């Protein structure tokens, strides 16, 4: 992917997140891998609705240095850490979406209550220990919580979503929000009933192997 393509993809994703109500004003951040060295990330304090592709910041994921005068998102370290540690990740979205934030406030692990959640995200969504934003501790707890998953809840904060493509990453954010809402409401109906660990793992492997392979073949 070229730098220009990555900048446009980040810009478009930011506006879509705003439209879908997954972020508000300047909250949250979006990034996209360019190659094994660089990634593009939303700038700090800029609104999504009038963000221009050329304002999206180019960063080195290894040195965490950035190009130009515009400062990148304050959570740049989390994005860089994810790209360094996970070769399968090419897009990252951090949101403060409402239902995921409710789970974050409760410090509740989100079980696989829906099969599409198991497929797209994993057998559950862990809660990362609380850490002050923009700190090295935040990077450590996020990497630990998201291991083997495509999303993690950030205690008293929000959510982080990651995937091979930006489209998949946006879908992860949507499925996460739906699953959190379903879980919260099911708890009021006598308690949410999760998929068995075996079924959740099978659904995840089905998605990774068969569904993804068929999607590539049908393009």
Secondary structure as UniProt FT lines:
FT   HELIX           3..19
FT   TURN            20..21
FT   TURN            25..26
FT   STRAND          29..33
FT   STRAND          38..41
FT   TURN            44..45
FT   TURN            49..50
FT   HELIX           53..55
FT   STRAND          57..60
FT   TURN            61..63
FT   TURN            74..75
FT   HELIX           76..85
FT   TURN            87..88
FT   STRAND          91..95
FT   HELIX           98..106
FT   STRAND          110..111
FT   HELIX           115..120
FT   STRAND          124..125
FT   STRAND          127..128
FT   TURN            133..134
FT   HELIX           136..145
FT   TURN            146..148
FT   STRAND          151..154
FT   TURN            155..157
FT   STRAND          158..163
FT   HELIX           166..187
FT   TURN            188..190
FT   HELIX           197..206
FT   HELIX           207..211
FT   HELIX           212..217
//
